[in-house]
Amino acid sequence: MKSISKKGLFLAQLVKVAGKIESEKLLAKMLCYIEKERGVVTGFRFDKNQNYGNYTFEIKDEVKKLQEEGLINFKKEESLGLWGDTIKTHIFVATNKLKDIELDLTKKEKLAIKSIYREYSSYSPVEIGHYDHEIYRQGKSRTDIKIKNEALKETRDLISKHKGDKKSALKEWLIK
């Protein structure tokens, strides 16, 4: 097996966890949220100014490489929409080969992938698009990493205010 890039490992692990993802948009958003909401660097460059919100065209290259390695199957399907429009569906499926190997990602990286999948797998492509536009394009944030960092800063500031006395800082925090 050729060397898989870090980006490819993240993409492969996400498809492995899912078994099957039936939307390139959903796949792209989940990869993006691994970084934005879990603070784990995937290596992908996401452009939030795309028409689709957070998206990266690098997915296409990584999918091709993973197909060549026999780790994922990819296919496009077209169907007729309610208004006579063509609906394109991109389907990513984990192969048995992928299911049987352990990818070289840390426990933290795998946990981030699994938690993002669990949180967003039930979204339709339309729903994930709306979520992405509402939260990220308007500059709002609900990221776990941001909340965590704000709480840590508040804690450090309280401890500093009490000259390192954690018990006094905790008492003040409890009174709030």
MODELLER restraints for C-alpha pairs under 7 A, 6 or more apart:
rsr = mdl.restraints
at = mdl.atoms
rsr.add(forms.Gaussian(group=physical.xy_distance, feature=features.Distance(at['CA:1:A'], at['CA:69:A']), mean=6.52, stdev=0.5))
rsr.add(forms.Gaussian(group=physical.xy_distance, feature=features.Distance(at['CA:6:A'], at['CA:42:A']), mean=6.70, stdev=0.5))
rsr.add(forms.Gaussian(group=physical.xy_distance, feature=features.Distance(at['CA:6:A'], at['CA:43:A']), mean=6.53, stdev=0.5))
rsr.add(forms.Gaussian(group=physical.xy_distance, feature=features.Distance(at['CA:7:A'], at['CA:42:A']), mean=5.65, stdev=0.5))
rsr.add(forms.Gaussian(group=physical.xy_distance, feature=features.Distance(at['CA:7:A'], at['CA:43:A']), mean=5.39, stdev=0.5))
rsr.add(forms.Gaussian(group=physical.xy_distance, feature=features.Distance(at['CA:7:A'], at['CA:44:A']), mean=6.15, stdev=0.5))
rsr.add(forms.Gaussian(group=physical.xy_distance, feature=features.Distance(at['CA:8:A'], at['CA:62:A']), mean=5.38, stdev=0.5))
rsr.add(forms.Gaussian(group=physical.xy_distance, feature=features.Distance(at['CA:8:A'], at['CA:66:A']), mean=6.99, stdev=0.5))
rsr.add(forms.Gaussian(group=physical.xy_distance, feature=features.Distance(at['CA:9:A'], at['CA:103:A']), mean=6.58, stdev=0.5))
rsr.add(forms.Gaussian(group=physical.xy_distance, feature=features.Distance(at['CA:10:A'], at['CA:42:A']), mean=6.41, stdev=0.5))
rsr.add(forms.Gaussian(group=physical.xy_distance, feature=features.Distance(at['CA:14:A'], at['CA:113:A']), mean=6.03, stdev=0.5))
rsr.add(forms.Gaussian(group=physical.xy_distance, feature=features.Distance(at['CA:15:A'], at['CA:21:A']), mean=6.61, stdev=0.5))
rsr.add(forms.Gaussian(group=physical.xy_distance, feature=features.Distance(at['CA:15:A'], at['CA:92:A']), mean=6.82, stdev=0.5))
rsr.add(forms.Gaussian(group=physical.xy_distance, feature=features.Distance(at['CA:15:A'], at['CA:93:A']), mean=6.53, stdev=0.5))
rsr.add(forms.Gaussian(group=physical.xy_distance, feature=features.Distance(at['CA:15:A'], at['CA:94:A']), mean=5.73, stdev=0.5))
rsr.add(forms.Gaussian(group=physical.xy_distance, feature=features.Distance(at['CA:16:A'], at['CA:94:A']), mean=5.29, stdev=0.5))
rsr.add(forms.Gaussian(group=physical.xy_distance, feature=features.Distance(at['CA:16:A'], at['CA:98:A']), mean=6.62, stdev=0.5))
rsr.add(forms.Gaussian(group=physical.xy_distance, feature=features.Distance(at['CA:16:A'], at['CA:99:A']), mean=6.17, stdev=0.5))
rsr.add(forms.Gaussian(group=physical.xy_distance, feature=features.Distance(at['CA:17:A'], at['CA:114:A']), mean=6.64, stdev=0.5))
rsr.add(forms.Gaussian(group=physical.xy_distance, feature=features.Distance(at['CA:19:A'], at['CA:93:A']), mean=5.81, stdev=0.5))
rsr.add(forms.Gaussian(group=physical.xy_distance, feature=features.Distance(at['CA:19:A'], at['CA:94:A']), mean=5.18, stdev=0.5))
rsr.add(forms.Gaussian(group=physical.xy_distance, feature=features.Distance(at['CA:20:A'], at['CA:92:A']), mean=5.55, stdev=0.5))
rsr.add(forms.Gaussian(group=physical.xy_distance, feature=features.Distance(at['CA:20:A'], at['CA:93:A']), mean=4.37, stdev=0.5))
rsr.add(forms.Gaussian(group=physical.xy_distance, feature=features.Distance(at['CA:20:A'], at['CA:94:A']), mean=6.32, stdev=0.5))
rsr.add(forms.Gaussian(group=physical.xy_distance, feature=features.Distance(at['CA:21:A'], at['CA:27:A']), mean=6.89, stdev=0.5))
rsr.add(forms.Gaussian(group=physical.xy_distance, feature=features.Distance(at['CA:21:A'], at['CA:91:A']), mean=5.81, stdev=0.5))
rsr.add(forms.Gaussian(group=physical.xy_distance, feature=features.Distance(at['CA:21:A'], at['CA:92:A']), mean=5.17, stdev=0.5))
rsr.add(forms.Gaussian(group=physical.xy_distance, feature=features.Distance(at['CA:21:A'], at['CA:93:A']), mean=6.58, stdev=0.5))
rsr.add(forms.Gaussian(group=physical.xy_distance, feature=features.Distance(at['CA:22:A'], at['CA:89:A']), mean=6.50, stdev=0.5))
rsr.add(forms.Gaussian(group=physical.xy_distance, feature=features.Distance(at['CA:22:A'], at['CA:90:A']), mean=5.73, stdev=0.5))
rsr.add(forms.Gaussian(group=physical.xy_distance, feature=features.Distance(at['CA:22:A'], at['CA:91:A']), mean=4.31, stdev=0.5))
rsr.add(forms.Gaussian(group=physical.xy_distance, feature=features.Distance(at['CA:22:A'], at['CA:92:A']), mean=6.28, stdev=0.5))
rsr.add(forms.Gaussian(group=physical.xy_distance, feature=features.Distance(at['CA:23:A'], at['CA:89:A']), mean=5.98, stdev=0.5))
rsr.add(forms.Gaussian(group=physical.xy_distance, feature=features.Distance(at['CA:23:A'], at['CA:90:A']), mean=5.16, stdev=0.5))
rsr.add(forms.Gaussian(group=physical.xy_distance, feature=features.Distance(at['CA:23:A'], at['CA:91:A']), mean=6.09, stdev=0.5))
rsr.add(forms.Gaussian(group=physical.xy_distance, feature=features.Distance(at['CA:23:A'], at['CA:125:A']), mean=6.46, stdev=0.5))
rsr.add(forms.Gaussian(group=physical.xy_distance, feature=features.Distance(at['CA:24:A'], at['CA:90:A']), mean=5.59, stdev=0.5))
rsr.add(forms.Gaussian(group=physical.xy_distance, feature=features.Distance(at['CA:25:A'], at['CA:125:A']), mean=6.10, stdev=0.5))
rsr.add(forms.Gaussian(group=physical.xy_distance, feature=features.Distance(at['CA:26:A'], at['CA:125:A']), mean=5.71, stdev=0.5))
rsr.add(forms.Gaussian(group=physical.xy_distance, feature=features.Distance(at['CA:26:A'], at['CA:128:A']), mean=6.56, stdev=0.5))
rsr.add(forms.Gaussian(group=physical.xy_distance, feature=features.Distance(at['CA:28:A'], at['CA:55:A']), mean=5.82, stdev=0.5))
rsr.add(forms.Gaussian(group=physical.xy_distance, feature=features.Distance(at['CA:28:A'], at['CA:56:A']), mean=6.83, stdev=0.5))
rsr.add(forms.Gaussian(group=physical.xy_distance, feature=features.Distance(at['CA:29:A'], at['CA:54:A']), mean=6.44, stdev=0.5))
rsr.add(forms.Gaussian(group=physical.xy_distance, feature=features.Distance(at['CA:29:A'], at['CA:55:A']), mean=6.76, stdev=0.5))
rsr.add(forms.Gaussian(group=physical.xy_distance, feature=features.Distance(at['CA:30:A'], at['CA:116:A']), mean=6.31, stdev=0.5))
rsr.add(forms.Gaussian(group=physical.xy_distance, feature=features.Distance(at['CA:30:A'], at['CA:117:A']), mean=6.81, stdev=0.5))
rsr.add(forms.Gaussian(group=physical.xy_distance, feature=features.Distance(at['CA:32:A'], at['CA:46:A']), mean=6.81, stdev=0.5))
rsr.add(forms.Gaussian(group=physical.xy_distance, feature=features.Distance(at['CA:32:A'], at['CA:54:A']), mean=6.93, stdev=0.5))
rsr.add(forms.Gaussian(group=physical.xy_distance, feature=features.Distance(at['CA:33:A'], at['CA:116:A']), mean=6.96, stdev=0.5))
rsr.add(forms.Gaussian(group=physical.xy_distance, feature=features.Distance(at['CA:34:A'], at['CA:40:A']), mean=5.94, stdev=0.5))
rsr.add(forms.Gaussian(group=physical.xy_distance, feature=features.Distance(at['CA:34:A'], at['CA:112:A']), mean=6.03, stdev=0.5))
rsr.add(forms.Gaussian(group=physical.xy_distance, feature=features.Distance(at['CA:34:A'], at['CA:113:A']), mean=6.23, stdev=0.5))
rsr.add(forms.Gaussian(group=physical.xy_distance, feature=features.Distance(at['CA:34:A'], at['CA:116:A']), mean=6.34, stdev=0.5))
rsr.add(forms.Gaussian(group=physical.xy_distance, feature=features.Distance(at['CA:35:A'], at['CA:41:A']), mean=5.31, stdev=0.5))
rsr.add(forms.Gaussian(group=physical.xy_distance, feature=features.Distance(at['CA:35:A'], at['CA:42:A']), mean=6.54, stdev=0.5))
rsr.add(forms.Gaussian(group=physical.xy_distance, feature=features.Distance(at['CA:36:A'], at['CA:143:A']), mean=6.59, stdev=0.5))
rsr.add(forms.Gaussian(group=physical.xy_distance, feature=features.Distance(at['CA:37:A'], at['CA:143:A']), mean=4.48, stdev=0.5))
rsr.add(forms.Gaussian(group=physical.xy_distance, feature=features.Distance(at['CA:37:A'], at['CA:144:A']), mean=5.40, stdev=0.5))
rsr.add(forms.Gaussian(group=physical.xy_distance, feature=features.Distance(at['CA:37:A'], at['CA:145:A']), mean=5.84, stdev=0.5))
rsr.add(forms.Gaussian(group=physical.xy_distance, feature=features.Distance(at['CA:38:A'], at['CA:112:A']), mean=6.02, stdev=0.5))
rsr.add(forms.Gaussian(group=physical.xy_distance, feature=features.Distance(at['CA:38:A'], at['CA:144:A']), mean=6.36, stdev=0.5))
rsr.add(forms.Gaussian(group=physical.xy_distance, feature=features.Distance(at['CA:38:A'], at['CA:145:A']), mean=5.77, stdev=0.5))
rsr.add(forms.Gaussian(group=physical.xy_distance, feature=features.Distance(at['CA:39:A'], at['CA:145:A']), mean=5.92, stdev=0.5))
rsr.add(forms.Gaussian(group=physical.xy_distance, feature=features.Distance(at['CA:40:A'], at['CA:109:A']), mean=6.46, stdev=0.5))
rsr.add(forms.Gaussian(group=physical.xy_distance, feature=features.Distance(at['CA:44:A'], at['CA:56:A']), mean=6.97, stdev=0.5))
rsr.add(forms.Gaussian(group=physical.xy_distance, feature=features.Distance(at['CA:44:A'], at['CA:58:A']), mean=6.89, stdev=0.5))
rsr.add(forms.Gaussian(group=physical.xy_distance, feature=features.Distance(at['CA:45:A'], at['CA:56:A']), mean=6.19, stdev=0.5))
rsr.add(forms.Gaussian(group=physical.xy_distance, feature=features.Distance(at['CA:46:A'], at['CA:54:A']), mean=5.69, stdev=0.5))
rsr.add(forms.Gaussian(group=physical.xy_distance, feature=features.Distance(at['CA:46:A'], at['CA:55:A']), mean=5.24, stdev=0.5))
rsr.add(forms.Gaussian(group=physical.xy_distance, feature=features.Distance(at['CA:46:A'], at['CA:56:A']), mean=4.97, stdev=0.5))
rsr.add(forms.Gaussian(group=physical.xy_distance, feature=features.Distance(at['CA:47:A'], at['CA:54:A']), mean=5.44, stdev=0.5))
rsr.add(forms.Gaussian(group=physical.xy_distance, feature=features.Distance(at['CA:47:A'], at['CA:55:A']), mean=5.63, stdev=0.5))
rsr.add(forms.Gaussian(group=physical.xy_distance, feature=features.Distance(at['CA:47:A'], at['CA:56:A']), mean=6.37, stdev=0.5))
rsr.add(forms.Gaussian(group=physical.xy_distance, feature=features.Distance(at['CA:48:A'], at['CA:54:A']), mean=4.01, stdev=0.5))
rsr.add(forms.Gaussian(group=physical.xy_distance, feature=features.Distance(at['CA:48:A'], at['CA:55:A']), mean=6.48, stdev=0.5))
rsr.add(forms.Gaussian(group=physical.xy_distance, feature=features.Distance(at['CA:48:A'], at['CA:137:A']), mean=6.93, stdev=0.5))
rsr.add(forms.Gaussian(group=physical.xy_distance, feature=features.Distance(at['CA:52:A'], at['CA:129:A']), mean=6.78, stdev=0.5))
rsr.add(forms.Gaussian(group=physical.xy_distance, feature=features.Distance(at['CA:53:A'], at['CA:132:A']), mean=6.29, stdev=0.5))
rsr.add(forms.Gaussian(group=physical.xy_distance, feature=features.Distance(at['CA:53:A'], at['CA:133:A']), mean=6.06, stdev=0.5))
rsr.add(forms.Gaussian(group=physical.xy_distance, feature=features.Distance(at['CA:53:A'], at['CA:137:A']), mean=6.90, stdev=0.5))
rsr.add(forms.Gaussian(group=physical.xy_distance, feature=features.Distance(at['CA:66:A'], at['CA:72:A']), mean=5.87, stdev=0.5))
rsr.add(forms.Gaussian(group=physical.xy_distance, feature=features.Distance(at['CA:67:A'], at['CA:73:A']), mean=5.99, stdev=0.5))
rsr.add(forms.Gaussian(group=physical.xy_distance, feature=features.Distance(at['CA:70:A'], at['CA:97:A']), mean=6.90, stdev=0.5))
rsr.add(forms.Gaussian(group=physical.xy_distance, feature=features.Distance(at['CA:71:A'], at['CA:94:A']), mean=6.33, stdev=0.5))
rsr.add(forms.Gaussian(group=physical.xy_distance, feature=features.Distance(at['CA:71:A'], at['CA:95:A']), mean=5.36, stdev=0.5))
rsr.add(forms.Gaussian(group=physical.xy_distance, feature=features.Distance(at['CA:71:A'], at['CA:97:A']), mean=5.84, stdev=0.5))
rsr.add(forms.Gaussian(group=physical.xy_distance, feature=features.Distance(at['CA:71:A'], at['CA:98:A']), mean=4.75, stdev=0.5))
rsr.add(forms.Gaussian(group=physical.xy_distance, feature=features.Distance(at['CA:72:A'], at['CA:92:A']), mean=6.59, stdev=0.5))
rsr.add(forms.Gaussian(group=physical.xy_distance, feature=features.Distance(at['CA:72:A'], at['CA:93:A']), mean=5.46, stdev=0.5))
rsr.add(forms.Gaussian(group=physical.xy_distance, feature=features.Distance(at['CA:72:A'], at['CA:94:A']), mean=4.71, stdev=0.5))
rsr.add(forms.Gaussian(group=physical.xy_distance, feature=features.Distance(at['CA:72:A'], at['CA:95:A']), mean=5.20, stdev=0.5))
rsr.add(forms.Gaussian(group=physical.xy_distance, feature=features.Distance(at['CA:73:A'], at['CA:92:A']), mean=5.83, stdev=0.5))
rsr.add(forms.Gaussian(group=physical.xy_distance, feature=features.Distance(at['CA:73:A'], at['CA:93:A']), mean=5.06, stdev=0.5))
rsr.add(forms.Gaussian(group=physical.xy_distance, feature=features.Distance(at['CA:73:A'], at['CA:94:A']), mean=6.50, stdev=0.5))
rsr.add(forms.Gaussian(group=physical.xy_distance, feature=features.Distance(at['CA:73:A'], at['CA:95:A']), mean=6.54, stdev=0.5))
rsr.add(forms.Gaussian(group=physical.xy_distance, feature=features.Distance(at['CA:74:A'], at['CA:91:A']), mean=5.58, stdev=0.5))
rsr.add(forms.Gaussian(group=physical.xy_distance, feature=features.Distance(at['CA:74:A'], at['CA:92:A']), mean=4.76, stdev=0.5))
rsr.add(forms.Gaussian(group=physical.xy_distance, feature=features.Distance(at['CA:74:A'], at['CA:93:A']), mean=6.44, stdev=0.5))
rsr.add(forms.Gaussian(group=physical.xy_distance, feature=features.Distance(at['CA:75:A'], at['CA:90:A']), mean=5.93, stdev=0.5))
rsr.add(forms.Gaussian(group=physical.xy_distance, feature=features.Distance(at['CA:75:A'], at['CA:91:A']), mean=5.36, stdev=0.5))
rsr.add(forms.Gaussian(group=physical.xy_distance, feature=features.Distance(at['CA:75:A'], at['CA:92:A']), mean=6.95, stdev=0.5))
rsr.add(forms.Gaussian(group=physical.xy_distance, feature=features.Distance(at['CA:76:A'], at['CA:88:A']), mean=6.79, stdev=0.5))
rsr.add(forms.Gaussian(group=physical.xy_distance, feature=features.Distance(at['CA:76:A'], at['CA:89:A']), mean=5.61, stdev=0.5))
rsr.add(forms.Gaussian(group=physical.xy_distance, feature=features.Distance(at['CA:76:A'], at['CA:90:A']), mean=4.63, stdev=0.5))
rsr.add(forms.Gaussian(group=physical.xy_distance, feature=features.Distance(at['CA:76:A'], at['CA:91:A']), mean=6.25, stdev=0.5))
rsr.add(forms.Gaussian(group=physical.xy_distance, feature=features.Distance(at['CA:77:A'], at['CA:88:A']), mean=5.74, stdev=0.5))
rsr.add(forms.Gaussian(group=physical.xy_distance, feature=features.Distance(at['CA:77:A'], at['CA:89:A']), mean=5.07, stdev=0.5))
rsr.add(forms.Gaussian(group=physical.xy_distance, feature=features.Distance(at['CA:77:A'], at['CA:90:A']), mean=6.49, stdev=0.5))
rsr.add(forms.Gaussian(group=physical.xy_distance, feature=features.Distance(at['CA:78:A'], at['CA:86:A']), mean=6.42, stdev=0.5))
rsr.add(forms.Gaussian(group=physical.xy_distance, feature=features.Distance(at['CA:78:A'], at['CA:87:A']), mean=5.47, stdev=0.5))
rsr.add(forms.Gaussian(group=physical.xy_distance, feature=features.Distance(at['CA:78:A'], at['CA:88:A']), mean=4.56, stdev=0.5))
rsr.add(forms.Gaussian(group=physical.xy_distance, feature=features.Distance(at['CA:78:A'], at['CA:89:A']), mean=6.20, stdev=0.5))
rsr.add(forms.Gaussian(group=physical.xy_distance, feature=features.Distance(at['CA:79:A'], at['CA:86:A']), mean=5.78, stdev=0.5))
rsr.add(forms.Gaussian(group=physical.xy_distance, feature=features.Distance(at['CA:79:A'], at['CA:87:A']), mean=5.19, stdev=0.5))
rsr.add(forms.Gaussian(group=physical.xy_distance, feature=features.Distance(at['CA:79:A'], at['CA:88:A']), mean=6.66, stdev=0.5))
rsr.add(forms.Gaussian(group=physical.xy_distance, feature=features.Distance(at['CA:80:A'], at['CA:86:A']), mean=4.89, stdev=0.5))
rsr.add(forms.Gaussian(group=physical.xy_distance, feature=features.Distance(at['CA:80:A'], at['CA:87:A']), mean=5.97, stdev=0.5))
rsr.add(forms.Gaussian(group=physical.xy_distance, feature=features.Distance(at['CA:81:A'], at['CA:87:A']), mean=5.85, stdev=0.5))
rsr.add(forms.Gaussian(group=physical.xy_distance, feature=features.Distance(at['CA:135:A'], at['CA:141:A']), mean=5.91, stdev=0.5))
rsr.add(forms.Gaussian(group=physical.xy_distance, feature=features.Distance(at['CA:158:A'], at['CA:169:A']), mean=5.46, stdev=0.5))
rsr.add(forms.Gaussian(group=physical.xy_distance, feature=features.Distance(at['CA:159:A'], at['CA:165:A']), mean=6.17, stdev=0.5))
rsr.add(forms.Gaussian(group=physical.xy_distance, feature=features.Distance(at['CA:159:A'], at['CA:166:A']), mean=5.67, stdev=0.5))
rsr.add(forms.Gaussian(group=physical.xy_distance, feature=features.Distance(at['CA:159:A'], at['CA:169:A']), mean=5.28, stdev=0.5))
rsr.add(forms.Gaussian(group=physical.xy_distance, feature=features.Distance(at['CA:162:A'], at['CA:168:A']), mean=6.45, stdev=0.5))
rsr.add(forms.Gaussian(group=physical.xy_distance, feature=features.Distance(at['CA:162:A'], at['CA:169:A']), mean=5.96, stdev=0.5))
